[in-house]
């Protein structure tokens, strides 16, 4: 499909309008943090949901809801006030390769982030660059695992400086930073700007981007993400990641 820049922008803007609305929530993992109203609950529920957001979407949603049950539907309170004995009951949890030991590690790391680093938003903001949050994600991973940790759990936090497209964390950052006036993304992190965000690049968005001429690179890695980011920023420098809705919708709902 060959369109000039202005035709492409019009086409994609229409698809954003079609998919960036509350109906999107019904089939998307973002519904899990939408159960909460307190900032810390939303950002923790969002982070844990995004962490397990690979594979079948129904099973992601089901297991993310199970995580919230394990945390008594009060994720912030559980993370900051749990006793060591409370962690044992998280052991049965499993989603694909993310198991109960990983879940316990994540709760400990999150507690450390809220007690020693002033919370998730502060950690991501500290190393933010004007045009990118990829360095922020790298530094976040360092902070997340600066306490004693299981080596196996490190694979569940991507690192863009090790060539990863970091799809799940970029999706999470979209949820937190982008205020879409459509009640899908939350926009509760005011210290970061939507212009800094990167598109969550996965099989669907990658394939659609290639068909539309937004991406040439074959692998879905950090270099591909940089190429896609650059092209999306030309369409909308202030809110490039709104096109995630268009690429995802075209791929998943329209089989484009």
ChimeraX attribute file (.defattr): number of C-alpha atoms within 10 A of each C-alpha:
attribute: neighborCount
match mode: 1-to-1
recipient: residues
	/A:1	7
	/A:2	9
	/A:3	12
	/A:4	8
	/A:5	12
	/A:6	10
	/A:7	11
	/A:8	17
	/A:9	17
	/A:10	13
	/A:11	13
	/A:12	21
	/A:13	17
	/A:14	12
	/A:15	20
	/A:16	20
	/A:17	14
	/A:18	14
	/A:19	22
	/A:20	22
	/A:21	16
	/A:22	12
	/A:23	13
	/A:24	17
	/A:25	17
	/A:26	9
	/A:27	11
	/A:28	15
	/A:29	24
	/A:30	25
	/A:31	19
	/A:32	22
	/A:33	25
	/A:34	17
	/A:35	14
	/A:36	17
	/A:37	9
	/A:38	11
	/A:39	15
	/A:40	19
	/A:41	21
	/A:42	23
	/A:43	25
	/A:44	21
	/A:45	27
	/A:46	25
	/A:47	22
	/A:48	21
	/A:49	25
	/A:50	24
	/A:51	21
	/A:52	21
	/A:53	24
	/A:54	15
	/A:55	10
	/A:56	8
	/A:57	13
	/A:58	12
	/A:59	16
	/A:60	22
	/A:61	20
	/A:62	13
	/A:63	19
	/A:64	26
	/A:65	20
	/A:66	15
	/A:67	22
	/A:68	19
	/A:69	13
	/A:70	19
	/A:71	21
	/A:72	11
	/A:73	17
	/A:74	18
	/A:75	23
	/A:76	22
	/A:77	14
	/A:78	18
	/A:79	22
	/A:80	16
	/A:81	11
	/A:82	15
	/A:83	10
	/A:84	9
	/A:85	7
	/A:86	13
	/A:87	20
	/A:88	12
	/A:89	12
	/A:90	19
	/A:91	14
	/A:92	11
	/A:93	17
	/A:94	17
	/A:95	18
	/A:96	10
	/A:97	12
	/A:98	16
	/A:99	16
	/A:100	18
	/A:101	18
	/A:102	23
	/A:103	21
	/A:104	21
	/A:105	22
	/A:106	22
	/A:107	22
	/A:108	21
	/A:109	20
	/A:110	24
	/A:111	21
	/A:112	20
	/A:113	23
	/A:114	18
	/A:115	12
	/A:116	10
	/A:117	14
	/A:118	11
	/A:119	17
	/A:120	18
	/A:121	21
	/A:122	16
	/A:123	20
	/A:124	22
	/A:125	18
	/A:126	13
	/A:127	17
	/A:128	19
	/A:129	13
	/A:130	11
	/A:131	16
	/A:132	18
	/A:133	23
	/A:134	26
	/A:135	15
	/A:136	19
	/A:137	25
	/A:138	19
	/A:139	18
	/A:140	23
	/A:141	17
	/A:142	14
	/A:143	17
	/A:144	21
	/A:145	21
	/A:146	12
	/A:147	13
	/A:148	9
	/A:149	15
	/A:150	13
	/A:151	9
	/A:152	12
	/A:153	18
	/A:154	17
	/A:155	11
	/A:156	15
	/A:157	18
	/A:158	21
	/A:159	23
	/A:160	21
	/A:161	14
	/A:162	11
	/A:163	14
	/A:164	17
	/A:165	26
	/A:166	26
	/A:167	24
	/A:168	23
	/A:169	23
	/A:170	22
	/A:171	24
	/A:172	21
	/A:173	30
	/A:174	25
	/A:175	24
	/A:176	23
	/A:177	22
	/A:178	23
	/A:179	19
	/A:180	17
	/A:181	11
	/A:182	12
	/A:183	15
	/A:184	21
	/A:185	24
	/A:186	22
	/A:187	19
	/A:188	17
	/A:189	21
	/A:190	13
	/A:191	12
	/A:192	23
	/A:193	21
	/A:194	24
	/A:195	19
	/A:196	23
	/A:197	26
	/A:198	31
	/A:199	27
	/A:200	23
	/A:201	27
	/A:202	18
	/A:203	12
	/A:204	16
	/A:205	23
	/A:206	27
	/A:207	20
	/A:208	21
	/A:209	23
	/A:210	15
	/A:211	13
	/A:212	16
	/A:213	15
	/A:214	19
	/A:215	22
	/A:216	14
	/A:217	14
	/A:218	10
	/A:219	13
	/A:220	20
	/A:221	19
	/A:222	20
	/A:223	15
	/A:224	21
	/A:225	26
	/A:226	17
	/A:227	14
	/A:228	24
	/A:229	25
	/A:230	17
	/A:231	18
	/A:232	23
	/A:233	19
	/A:234	12
	/A:235	19
	/A:236	15
	/A:237	16
	/A:238	14
	/A:239	19
	/A:240	22
	/A:241	24
	/A:242	26
	/A:243	24
	/A:244	24
	/A:245	22
	/A:246	23
	/A:247	26
	/A:248	26
	/A:249	22
	/A:250	21
	/A:251	18
	/A:252	12
	/A:253	10
	/A:254	8
	/A:255	10
	/A:256	13
